[in-house]
Amino acid sequence: MTTVSIRIDETLVNAARSAAKSEFRTLQGQIEFWAKVGRAALDNPDLPASFIAESLMSMNEPADEATPFVPRSGTSA
């Protein structure tokens, strides 16, 4: 992957560094994650940002650790 250098406000970098530590990401990974959430939020203004973030995180979950979806229905089989 090619990298580029950019200037980012120090306050944002410090916030990303703090969030990265709690989310077990690198600083670069945290800023990239926020950018992806922001882009998806702009593309889908009807979805809550928390839903978008959780969806992006679940997409990176290893398939063997994922919990299968079991629908709850109102009728018994």
N, C-alpha and C positions, 0 to 999 in steps of 0.2 A: 504494500500500500504506500502510495506517495503521501508525504506530509508537507504542510506549508506552515509558515509562521504567521501569526496574526496578533494584533494588539487587542487585548480585552481589559476592560476596567478591573482594577485590583479588587474592588468590592465583590464583583461577580466571581472572580477567580477564587477568592477566599470562601465565598458561599459554596462554590462547586467543590472546593477541596474538602470542606466540612461534610457536604452531602456524599461525596465520593467515599469518604472514610466509613460512613454509616451504611452505605449501600455496597461496600466491598468492590468498588470500581476504582480505576485510575482517574486522575484529574481529567485527562483527555477523554476517557470513556464517559465520565459524568457529563462533560460539556456536550459530547456527541449525543448522548441520550437525551439531554434537555433539548437539543436542536431537533432531534427526531420527533419528540413529543410535540414541540411547538409547530413543526411543519405539519404533522398529522392533525393537530388541533385546528390549524388554519384550513386544512383541506376538508375537515369534518366539524364544522362549527356547532352542529347539533349534539355532539358527543361530549360528555364531561372529560376534562383533562385527566382526571384520576383513572377513568376507564381506559383512556388511550394509553397511559403509562403502564397500567397493569397488563393490557393486551400486548404491548411491546415487550414487557418483561417475560410474559408467558411464552412468547414466540422463541425466546432464547433458552427456554427450559429444555434440558435433555429429554428426549422422547421416552426413555426408559424410566424417568422419574416423574413423568406426568401422570396425573390422576385422570382416569377415563371419565368422560361425561356420562352421567346416568340421569336421564330425564325423570322428573317427578310428575306422575300423571294423577289425575283425580279419580281414575277408575282402577280397580284391581283386575289383574288378569286371571 
